[in-house]
Amino acid sequence: MGLSILVSILITFLVIVLVLYLINRLPIDARARQIAQVIVIIIGIISLLKYLAVF
């Protein structure tokens, strides 16, 4: 049980990093890029907290 939670957290973290990298590669202005990064980080933190049974 503990190993599956650890793997899920690792996969979620890697997906967050990948999406943030792809957002940086998009040809959009800096303000829109920053808003997209904040949204991805918030969603990532919420999903990580869900794995840790906070929500």
N, C-alpha and C positions, 0 to 999 in steps of 0.2 A: 504494500500500500504506500509506504513512504517513498519507494523508488519511483513509482508512477507519478506521484506528485512532483518529485524533483525533476523528472523528465518533462512533465508538462510545463513547469516553470521555466526550464531551460529553453524549450521550444518557443514559448511565448516571448521570452526575452530576445531570442534570435529573430523572430518575426518582427518585433518592434524595431530592432536595429536595422533589419533589411528594409522595412517600410520607410524609416527615417533616411536611409541612404538613397532610396529611390526618390523621395521627395526632394532631396538636395540636387538630384540630377535633372529635375523638371525645369523647363525654361519659363518660370514664372517670376514675378517680382518678389522682392524680399519680404514685403509685408504679408502677402498670401502664403509664402513659404513658411514664415514664422507661425502663422495661424494654423496651418496644416500640421506643423511639428508639435505644437501645443496640444492639438486635438488628439494626435496619435499617442503622445505621452500620457495624456489623461486616460484614454481608453486602455492603454497598456497597464497603467498602475491599477486601474479598477479590475482588470482581468487577473493580474497577479494577486491582488488582495482576495479575489474570489477563490483562487487556488489555496490560499492560506486560511480559508474559512472565516474571513472577517465579514464578508457579506453572505 
